[in-house]
Amino acid sequence: MNTMVIGVGSNLTPEKNIPQGLKLLSAHFKIVKTSQFVKNPPQGNLEQPDFINGAVLVETILSQQEVKVVLKNLEVQMGRTNAMHCYKPRIIDFDIHVYNGQIIDEYFYKWKFLRNIILELLPNLVYDQAKLP
């Protein structure tokens, strides 16, 4: 069984899209635990609404690559388009941050809010503190 932390975020009607996204995730993965969801200012392009971000700890038999495909398909199912990427407003955003105890997303080190959400789910996660800003 593989475990992972999947980040969940939205800044386009997040009060509707995040619960819908969590429901879709639960249809594909066993959700073990859900973090708090917090409001964050946008990164990069500041001319957009604030984001609501959280994460889920899930279990699955799928590989990391297979999960990425599922997540992309769920984003598209919810209406996300290619125009909604890289510092643009998003209906929903799903990202794998930790896979089987390994940090696979460098944003863990860059964004304190993300690190806090992940550590809420995995308080004993080992990480390189020298990479912190």
C-alpha positions as CSV (number, residue, x, y, z in Angstrom):
1,M,0.0,0.0,0.0
2,N,1.3,3.4,-0.9
3,T,0.7,6.5,1.2
4,M,0.8,10.1,0.0
5,V,-0.1,13.6,0.8
6,I,-2.2,15.3,-1.9
7,G,-2.5,19.1,-1.7
8,V,-5.9,20.5,-2.5
9,G,-6.4,24.1,-3.5
10,S,-8.8,26.5,-5.2
11,N,-9.3,30.2,-5.6
12,L,-12.4,30.1,-7.9
13,T,-15.5,29.4,-5.7
14,P,-13.4,27.3,-3.3
15,E,-16.4,26.9,-0.9
16,K,-18.0,24.8,-3.6
17,N,-15.0,23.3,-5.5
18,I,-12.9,22.0,-2.5
19,P,-15.8,19.9,-1.1
20,Q,-16.5,18.6,-4.6
21,G,-12.8,17.8,-5.1
22,L,-12.6,16.0,-1.8
23,K,-15.6,13.9,-2.7
24,L,-13.9,12.9,-6.0
25,L,-10.7,12.1,-4.3
26,S,-12.5,9.8,-1.8
27,A,-14.0,7.9,-4.7
28,H,-10.5,7.0,-5.9
29,F,-8.4,6.8,-2.8
30,K,-8.8,5.9,0.9
31,I,-8.6,9.2,2.7
32,V,-6.9,8.6,6.1
33,K,-6.8,12.2,7.4
34,T,-7.6,15.7,6.2
35,S,-5.7,18.8,7.2
36,Q,-7.2,22.1,8.1
37,F,-7.8,24.4,5.1
38,V,-6.3,27.9,5.2
39,K,-6.6,31.1,3.2
40,N,-3.4,32.1,1.4
41,P,-2.5,35.0,-0.9
42,P,-1.7,34.0,-4.5
43,Q,2.0,33.3,-5.4
44,G,3.6,34.8,-8.5
45,N,0.6,36.5,-10.2
46,L,-0.8,38.6,-7.4
47,E,-3.8,39.9,-9.5
48,Q,-6.1,37.0,-8.6
49,P,-8.3,35.9,-5.6
50,D,-6.7,34.4,-2.5
51,F,-6.5,30.6,-2.4
52,I,-7.9,28.1,0.1
53,N,-5.4,25.3,0.6
54,G,-5.3,22.0,2.5
55,A,-4.2,18.5,2.0
56,V,-5.3,14.9,2.5
57,L,-3.3,11.8,3.5
58,V,-4.4,8.9,1.4
59,E,-3.6,5.3,0.8
60,T,-3.7,3.6,-2.6
61,I,-2.3,0.6,-4.5
62,L,-1.6,2.9,-7.4
63,S,1.9,4.1,-8.3
64,Q,2.9,7.8,-8.1
65,Q,2.6,8.1,-11.9
66,E,-0.8,6.4,-11.9
67,V,-2.0,8.8,-9.2
68,K,-0.8,11.8,-11.2
69,V,-2.9,10.7,-14.1
70,V,-6.0,10.2,-11.9
71,L,-5.4,13.7,-10.3
72,K,-5.1,15.3,-13.7
73,N,-8.3,13.6,-14.9
74,L,-10.2,14.8,-11.8
75,E,-9.0,18.4,-12.4
76,V,-10.3,18.2,-16.0
77,Q,-13.6,16.6,-14.8
78,M,-14.1,19.6,-12.5
79,G,-13.5,22.0,-15.3
80,R,-9.8,22.9,-15.0
81,T,-8.3,23.9,-18.4
82,N,-4.7,24.3,-19.5
83,A,-5.2,28.0,-19.1
84,M,-5.5,27.5,-15.4
85,H,-1.9,26.7,-14.6
86,C,1.3,28.3,-13.3
87,Y,0.2,31.1,-11.1
88,K,-3.3,31.5,-12.6
89,P,-6.7,31.2,-10.9
90,R,-7.8,27.6,-10.5
91,I,-11.1,25.8,-10.1
92,I,-9.1,23.0,-8.3
93,D,-5.5,22.0,-8.0
94,F,-4.3,18.6,-6.9
95,D,-0.6,18.0,-6.3
96,I,1.3,15.1,-4.7
97,H,3.7,16.5,-2.1
98,V,4.8,13.5,-0.2
99,Y,4.9,9.9,-1.5
100,N,5.7,7.0,0.8
101,G,7.4,9.3,3.3
102,Q,9.5,11.1,0.7
103,I,9.0,14.8,-0.1
104,I,8.7,15.0,-3.8
105,D,7.6,18.7,-4.2
106,E,10.2,21.4,-3.4
107,Y,7.4,23.8,-2.6
108,F,7.4,22.0,0.8
109,Y,10.5,24.0,1.6
110,K,9.5,27.3,-0.1
111,W,6.0,27.8,1.3
112,K,5.5,27.7,5.0
113,F,1.7,27.3,4.8
114,L,2.2,24.1,2.8
115,R,4.8,22.7,5.1
116,N,2.5,23.4,8.1
117,I,-0.4,21.6,6.4
118,I,1.8,18.6,5.5
119,L,3.3,18.4,9.0
120,E,-0.2,18.5,10.4
121,L,-0.8,15.2,8.6
122,L,2.7,13.7,9.0
123,P,4.1,15.3,12.2
124,N,7.1,12.9,12.2
125,L,8.1,13.5,8.5
126,V,11.8,13.7,8.2
127,Y,13.0,16.6,6.0
128,D,16.2,18.6,5.3
129,Q,15.9,21.7,7.6
130,A,18.9,23.2,5.8
131,K,16.7,23.8,2.8
132,L,14.3,26.0,4.8
133,P,14.5,29.7,4.0
